[in-house]
Amino acid sequence: MMGGMTEGKQSQQKTQGKQDHKAKQYGVTPQSEDFNDWYNEVVRKADLADHSPVAGAMVVKPYGTALWERIQRGLDDRFKATGHQNLLFPTLIPMGFIMKEADHVEGFAPELFTVSKIGTEELAEPYVMRPTSETIIGHMWSGWLNSYRDLPFLHNQWGSVFRAELRTKPFLRTSEFFWQEGHTAHASEAEARAEVRQQLDEYHSFCRDVLALPVVRGEKTASERFAGAENTYSIEGMMRDGKALQSGTSHYLGQNFSRAFEVKFQTAEQREEFAYTTSWGLSSRIIGALIMTHGDDFGLMLPPNIAPIQVVIVPVGRKEDFARMVEEARTLAAELEREGIRVKVDDREGLTNGFKYNDWELKGVPVRIELGPRDLEAGQLVVKNRTSEDKETLGRVDAVSSMDARLDGIQRYLYERAKNFMLENTVTVDTYDEFKAAIEAGKWVRAFHCGDPESERQIKEDTKATARNVPFDDTEFFGEREEGVCVHTGKPAAYGKRLLFGRQY
Amino acid sequence: MMGGMTEGKQSQQKTQGKQDHKAKQYGVTPQSEDFNDWYNEVVRKADLADHSPVAGAMVVKPYGTALWERIQRGLDDRFKATGHQNLLFPTLIPMGFIMKEADHVEGFAPELFTVSKIGTEELAEPYVMRPTSETIIGHMWSGWLNSYRDLPFLHNQWGSVFRAELRTKPFLRTSEFFWQEGHTAHASEAEARAEVRQQLDEYHSFCRDVLALPVVRGEKTASERFAGAENTYSIEGMMRDGKALQSGTSHYLGQNFSRAFEVKFQTAEQREEFAYTTSWGLSSRIIGALIMTHGDDFGLMLPPNIAPIQVVIVPVGRKEDFARMVEEARTLAAELEREGIRVKVDDREGLTNGFKYNDWELKGVPVRIELGPRDLEAGQLVVKNRTSEDKETLGRVDAVSSMDARLDGIQRYLYERAKNFMLENTVTVDTYDEFKAAIEAGKWVRAFHCGDPESERQIKEDTKATARNVPFDDTEFFGEREEGVCVHTGKPAAYGKRLLFGRQY
């Protein structure tokens, strides 16, 4: 399966031998050898997360938390700019609430964490730890909503949710994960549908502009819908092993939850109506997407717009110069900080330069500056981009004043690299044999489908691939309208276009 | 008990009759009539929080969440400036962990939320929802710590914790509450003790400078210590009913938790030693302190440095002018926002001016501007501080350019008002009769005590008052060193100074 990936790796191919050597020297398994091991080692060695003594739950370490906090801040600012407000709902939900929406209970019952004892008291009705909050928010809304004048409710919550997972993997699949869940209620279907799309587009532009992640916007097929939704939309990204990662979802819930929880209002015409509701979420699994979209055999590669540290300065030179070089590095850091750049000075003692270089490459810091006594005297700096093998020697003044542009360049490069990789590893097929071969080779597949859930199930059984989404007409990737016949059943194709299929995380 | 409060209410006394009338008209119980009702009504009507269907848990509504987010942001910036890093630990803790530190289990066992089922699987060892995270953090540290070079660990976590409460009250006492918990590990006792004090001082200066809350720093007596701590320090604030609110705590844990969880390191001298650890926390109950320290019979009174909205502009005038006035209000808002001020335009239709004025007073917005067609033509604005009964008519340019100074003035006024109230309602006593009378009158009491926990218990039984803390020598309030005999037992006084006693929330 990894064989299919080399097409997209041109920029790295040249130095592959050298990379493998260095990677092994510092103990990171190359992606091409075992992508899964590579991922787990990067998460651990870059200090993003650790296993915990709680089944299926991770501990997010300082570097991973700093990354998540920057993602939170960026999204939260966007949500607020479009009028959304944050609230804090309880972590627990009465078990009976989950039961009220038929599809919802069916979807979530097998994954619930149940609380049946508080102190020494056994509870008559147990609570569950929230797997998602539609039900309790619906309950609260029913008390808050009277008139159409109260609408829309544009609510969001940051927190963690709990869904039992057997096979876990840090950031991608854990029993407790961190997310935001947006919940909105509207007086009309049209307004609710516009919200669903607006928030999906917000995820898309945040991924594109901040995380340098190209993602495909589209609608999920019926069998991949959220439990209780009328329509589910997603953004899908391609990882460097060719698998898809669903990176955010936005749901049109119609009146399903408002009926179940009596979320009613009086219209301008004095009629009583149920509200039209939406929900949308993006979670800490987006960190998994960052790792697996941009990372290489040296480790993480963070886009400058999200990197907690954009530039690291490593003081080098003889031991007796170290304290002075650290001082000089701090002066340089202050100059860069005045340009609005996030800088770290590596003042750790007793470590070799090689160890430090490797450590910051592993952590994916976009730019490294080496500062030694000779360079200092010559008014020069040695600068290395994480995205390149080459060091550059630059005049100090120029290096500082051009740093912002350099970071922009790295940001653009990472997006283009990921986009090209996705395009090169997506194939358009018209026969089921081609379909199976392409999936086996680690590709995404564009194919017509009849829309029958049973056929989707069979495809999954045969190939482990699922329908990722039906790309929107107006998304930038794969959205062309076309007619054809189902790649699996030969029946007339549904959707008026090809679907995107792939194996998924 | 409320009788004792009138001493501190000079500034409000003048207009008490008018206030009561207005308060009742809009349906807020005056503080002097029933402080508890006043509190609950303000929380609900100012849209800070609501009850939830989960026993003992609240829903924090948008205005309350905005307030908490500003508190989080302010504290988080301070923690990071002193080198602390955030992490995310699991919400669940293996039951066995809680059992490992003897005092800890005794303190928390009666309050635990137990999870004994995941999906359909009954757990052999149940989990508890964290009541605090010392145990699981200790467990993780033991895996991360090797050498003295790894120390200090300066960690913090934002999240919610769970402790069963029978009688709940929004923000003050809920089964789930929101907080930060700092956890640090050090190579020496001295360094750990310095951390404990530094973080208590950070809480103190944040309360003073941002929340306009005067608080007394000091050490808790043995019977009021955190379960598992060697020393517990607190900041204590006085509410307008004379009760104390413990507003933040900082604990020196010695080696208690590091022994229980094997948090060991190799010293520079190659010896093995247990780390010295600390923890410190401040929670959403600080919002209760804001409400009850600054609020009056009109509702909340928010210090400008923390208020989510600092200035509200209410467009007034005839109905046919409303749309134009809203536009003008937006222009004015933009001018104020350029000065760095947080502004809201009240563009709600169909509400009377009186309703809006009352609503924003209830929400405690520091400054209200009324903007009508005649004022607009005259280049004037009507400005009213939340802290004053009087409206002022000011030239528009002046009103804008002086707004920052006006907000500073309100900030200072609120701190001084609260400080004077606390000083005027604290009495120094030397007999137990005086002690009981002062407590009954709703005062804080400064008195000598012998240090015997049994005597503290008896005092609590007699008076419902507890030892708040032993004020530090270098705190600004009540810290003078003195010798004397115990107000209760007549034995020689411990601590070398008077303790602060009071009834508490």
Interface residues (C-beta under 8 A of the other chain):
Chain A: D50 S52 P53 V54 A55 A57 M58 V59 V60 K61 P62 G64 T65 A66 W68 E69 Q85 N86 L87 L88 F89 P90 T91 L92 I93 P94 F97 A109 P110 E111 L112 F113 T114 V115 S116 K117 I118 G119 T120 Y127 M129 I136 H139 M140 G143 W144 R149 H155 G159 S160 F162 A164 S175 E176 F178 G350
Chain B: D50 S52 P53 V54 A55 A57 M58 V59 V60 K61 P62 G64 T65 A66 W68 E69 Q85 N86 L87 L88 F89 P90 T91 L92 I93 P94 F97 A109 P110 E111 L112 F113 T114 V115 S116 K117 I118 G119 T120 Y127 M129 I136 H139 M140 G143 W144 R149 H155 G159 S160 F162 A164 S175 E176 F178 G350
